[in-house]
Amino acid sequence: MQQLLKVYGLRLLAWSVLSILGCVLLARAELSALRAAFETDARISHRLLSQRAVQHEAVLATLALLQPGASPGEADPATQRLSSVYPQILSVQRRTPGMLWPSTGLQEAELASQQTRAAALTNTDFAAASGRYQLVLSAQPASYALLIDVHSTVPWNEWPMPVQTSPVRVTLEHAGQAFVVQPGRIGDAGWRFEARKHLSSVSQPFDVVAVRQVGWHELPWAAMAVWTLGVSAAVVVWSGWQRQRNARRRAEELLRVGQVARLNTLGELAAGMAHELNQPLTAILANTQAAKRLLQDDPAELPTAKQAMDQAVAQALRAAEVLGRLRRTVERPLGAPAGEAVDLGQAVANALYLLEPECKRLGVATKVEVTQQTSVLAERIALEQIIHNLITNALQALDRVPVGERQLTLHIARGDGMGVLRVVDTGPGIAPDTLPHVFEPFFTTREGGLGLGLSLCETLASGMGGQLQAHAPAARGAVFVLSLPMAPSK
Ligand code: ADP
């Protein structure tokens, strides 16, 4: 279960990290593109409005150069034409010496203009309904004042954005007043871009303020969905590939264990063959001793002695044949038991890993209990072979009880200076008259069983200086206890 959680958790983590990272990068790229477009629009707006402001200064300077033709108070024909060329200039006023401006604002502005020798701003009214201001230039022989309409100041034909639908809000701000050039769409959530810049005109010190609020809905959701789907597909393909690779590895490992089992079984068979050799050797001994006696007789019983020798030769040939057969069958003899420190828990995990599909198929609940981490001095392959056999036997026993009762527990502990592994199952157990025989070669109660597994395990265990015991607890099931010498601590 833990293993499963680990594997799926890892995949989920990889999927989330890749999906989130990709989506964040896509969103960032989109936001950067939107910001770049916004900054370009804000720059163009500022440039166009600045050009108009400079134009107003130029118009005033030109008017100041003109000689006032008409009599004081009368409109000059040139100034009358101005409004048709510059629609934002609503009216032009002139003050010649001796006249007074109609408002104090204009008088003060003229004074300021006199001092700065530049146009001066006055009567600014940025209320939405009016949106006007006046610009005064003090000059000789006449001073001029322009009444300017802010809305008409905007060169709409060159304006970079569709004024009604653009999400960008553009305002002209001055001394706490703001004239909305373009309303835009400003929401609460999302990302806010803002560009604030002074008009490039000394006489009209307005701020051009552009604001753009990018809402969540403007993120590249389609691209992010495609990316996430792509990552999901990649994770699925990757998991499939990993599953296949694990299955292949498990199959290879099972094959290896199978080969070792075959070799070990052959070892057992060799023991049987040694038994077989005993018989011809005894016969050879008997025949040669008889022949010796017959030859010592006086006169020597030559024909009978020859007969005995012939029989001895025949028995020797049979023995040779047995040995030849053994040599042919045993391809690879088991090496001398090499002692190495092997972690019992790891050996159990390896064997369980190989038998995991079988455990699953049978619906066996498997549990590993480690009282103490234990390292034993053993031949790793032989140890795994024993554990493998014990678990296989337990599974075969569990197959004979109802699914809900199938439990297998592997318990690792230490006792009397030995590393101890207990393999406990809840199978039908071992009958009292069977128990003493389970380690005997060729003893089996299983249909199709060879009866060599436990005898081999016992041989291997004692070969490593340990022992294997079987118990049949009164309650139920069987317990096999494997003890091996502990590995010297490093
Ligand atoms: P095989 O499995 O070929 O019969 P083994 O040497 O592995 O040979 O087992 C010998 C016998 O010991 C089995 O036939 C069975 O009667 C008994 N035995 C082994 N393990 C168990 C177990 N876990 N529960 C009950 N009986 C078992």
Boltz pocket constraint, residues with backbone or C-beta under 6 A from the ligand:
constraints:
  - pocket:
      binder: B
      contacts: [[A, 389], [A, 390], [A, 393], [A, 394], [A, 397], [A, 425], [A, 427], [A, 428], [A, 429], [A, 430], [A, 434], [A, 438], [A, 440], [A, 443], [A, 444], [A, 445], [A, 446], [A, 448], [A, 449], [A, 450], [A, 451], [A, 452], [A, 453], [A, 454], [A, 455], [A, 477], [A, 478]]
      max_distance: 6.0
